[in-house]
Amino acid sequence: MTFFGANFYTAGASRCLPQGGESQSPAMLLTRRELPVLIVNLLYVPTFTIIALLKLNFEFLLYVAVVILVGALVVWKQRKVRFDLTILWGLTIWGLLHMAGGNIQIGGDVLYGLQLIPVVLRYDQFVHAFGFGTATLVCYHLLQPYLQKNAECWTVFVLVMLMGSGLGAINEIIEFIAVKTMKDTNVGGYDNTLWDLTFNLIGGVITVGWLTARKDSKRSERQRKPAVF
C-alpha cells in the first residue's frame, strides 16, 4: 500500500510501527469491513443536521459542515492512505458524540454541559480528549511513510501528540469564528477554551500511551515466535 510513493505496513517501515498491520488493496475506495462505518455516518449526520435546522442551531450547522468536509476528505483519500478501522470508527464516534453534545437537551442544558464525574469531568471534556486522541492517531498514521527505519519512537510519539494538540487549537479557532459571527452559541469563555486545550493534550497523551503499549506487545509477540530454520 502506498502513500505519495512511500509504503505503509512493510518490513522496512519505521520500528515505531507495529509489524503485522492490516494490509488492504489500494485499488478499493472502501472495503467491505469499512462499509458499516460509512453507513453509520450516513445515518447520524443527516439526522443531526435536520435537528439543528429545526432548532435553528446555526452554530452546529457550521460544525456539521466541518464534519462533512472531514468525512469527504477521509473517503476521498482512503484509497491511498488506508486508515485502519480503529481510526475510522474513532472518527465516526467522535463526530457522533459531537453532534449529540450540541443538539440533545438534558435537564435544560445541552449534553455538552453534563457533568459525567463531579468536579473532574464534563461531557465536553471527555469528547475533546477522545476526539483529539483520535486525531493524534491520525497524525501518527499519516506520518509513518516519512519516518526513517531507525526513527526514535518517543520522539515520533511526542511529535504526533503535539500535532494532535495543534489540530485541537484549530478547533478552538473554528469555535472563535462561531462566537464572532453568530448571536447565540454554546461556546464557553476563556476558562472553557483552556480546559478544552488541556483535555485535547490529555487525549494525545493517552493515545501515545496506547501506541507504546501496542508497539511493546507486537515486539513481545515477535520475540516469542520460534525461530524457523
N, C-alpha and C positions, 0 to 999 in steps of 0.2 A: 504494500500500500504506500503510495507516495503523496507528498505534500510539497509543492514547489520544488520537486526534484529530489527531496530527501525521503528516506524510508522510515515509517513507523514500525515498531514491534519487530525489529530484526535483530539478529545476533550481534551486529555491530553497533547497536544503539548505545546510548549512554548507560553506564552502570546504575544510574539512578532510576532507570525504568525497569520494573519487574519483568523478567522474561516470561514468555508463555502468554502474552496478552492476546486479546481477541483479534483474530485476523479476518478481515472481511474483504469481499471483492469490491474494488474501486469502481467497477462498471455499474453498480446498482446505486440508485439515488437513496432508497430506503430498503432495508432488508425486511423479511417477514417479521423478525423479532422486534423491529423498530416501529412497525405499523401501529401497535397499541398506543405508543407514545403520541403519535400523530393524531389518533382518534380522540384520546383524552383532551388534547389541546383544541381540537375542532369542536369539542363539546363545551368546555368551560369558557373559552374566550368569547364566543358569541353570546353565551348565557349572561356573563357578567357585563358585556357591552350593552345588552338590552336593559339590564338592571340599572346601569349607570345612566343610560339615556332617559329611562322612566323617572329617575330621581333627579335629573338634570345635574348629575355629578360630573361637571366638566373637568375637574381635576383628574378623575380617574379615566376619563376618556383620553386624556393625554397619556396616562400610563398604559392604557390599552394599546395605543398607537406604538409605544415603545416595545411592549411585549410582542406585538405583531411583527414589528421590524426585526427584533432579535430572532423570533421564530422563523421568519422568512430567510434570514441570513444563515441560520443553522441548517435549514433544509437545503438551501442553495449550495452551501459549502460541504455538505455531508459526504458527497461522493469523493471528495479529495481528502477531507480532514478526518472522517470516520470517527466521530465522537462515540465512545462506548456507551452502553446502556446506563451505567452509573451516572454519567454526565447528563444524558438525555432525560432520564427520569428526574434527576436533581433539578434541572432547569424547568421541567414541567411542574413539579411540585412547588418550586419557588414561585412560579407565575400564578399557580392556583392559590397559594397562601396569600400572595399579594392582592389578587383580585378580591378574594373573600374578605381580607382585612379591611378594605376600604368601602365595601358595599353591604356587608352583613351587620345588622344592628344587634347589640346585646346590652340590655339594661340602659337603654337611652343613649348609648355611645357606640361608635363603630368598633368592630372586633379588634382593630389595631390598638385600642385603648385598654383591652382586657389585661388584667394583672394575672399572669399564669402562676407565678410564685411571689407571694407578698414581699415587697421591697426589692427583691432580687431580679425578677424577670417579667417583662411585659411581652405580649404577643408580638408587638412591633420589633422589639429587640431580638426575639427568637427568629423572626423572619429575616432580619438583617444578618444574623450570624449564619443561619442556614444558607441564605442566598449567596452571600459573598464568600462563604466557604466553598460553595459550588463554583462560583466564579474563579476562585483560586485554582480549583481542579481543572477548569477550562484552560486557564493560563498555562498550567503545567503541561497539559496535553499539547497545546499549540507550540510550546517552547521546545519540546523534545527533538524535532528534526534539526535544530540548530545547535544542539549540545555536542561537545566532543565526548569521545568514549570515556575519557578519564576525568570528566567533569566532577567536581566535588559536590556530593549530594546536598550537604547542608547549605552550601552557597546557593545552589539551584532552588532549594526549598524556601530560603529566605527571600530570594528574588520573586518567586511566584506569589508568596504571601504579600509582598509589597505591591505586586501587580494587581492582586485581588483588591487590596485596600485602595489602590488608585481608581479602580472601577467603582468602588464604593463612593469615592469622592465625586466622581462624575454623576452618580445617582443623586447626591446631595445638590449638585448644580441644577439638575433637572427639577428637583423639588423647589429650589430657589426661584427658578423660572416660573413655576406654577404659582408661587406666592406673589410674585411681582406682576403677573399677568391676569390673575383671577381674583375675584372679590372674596370668595369664601373657600378656604382649603382646610384640610385636617393636618397640615404640616405644622409641627411644633416650632418652638423658638430655638435660641442658641443652645440651650441645655439639651433639647431633643436631638439637635444635629450632632453634638459631641457624643451623646450616648449611641447614636446610630454609627458613627465612625468607630467608636470603641468596640461595639459588637460586630462590626464588619471585620475588624482586626482579630477578634476572638474567633470568629468563624474561620478565618485564614489559618490561625494557629492550630485549631482542631484539625483542619484538613491536612496541614503539614504533619501533624502527629499521626494521622491515619496513613498518609503516604509512606512515612518512615516505617510504621508497623508492617505495612504491606510489603515494602522492599525487604525488610528483615525476614518476613515469613517466606517469601519466594526464595531468598538466599538459603534459608534453612532447608527448604524442600530440595533444592538442588544438591546441597551437601549430603542429604540423607539418601539420595539415589545411589544404588550400587554402580560401581564402575563397570563399563562394558568393554570386554577385550575381544 
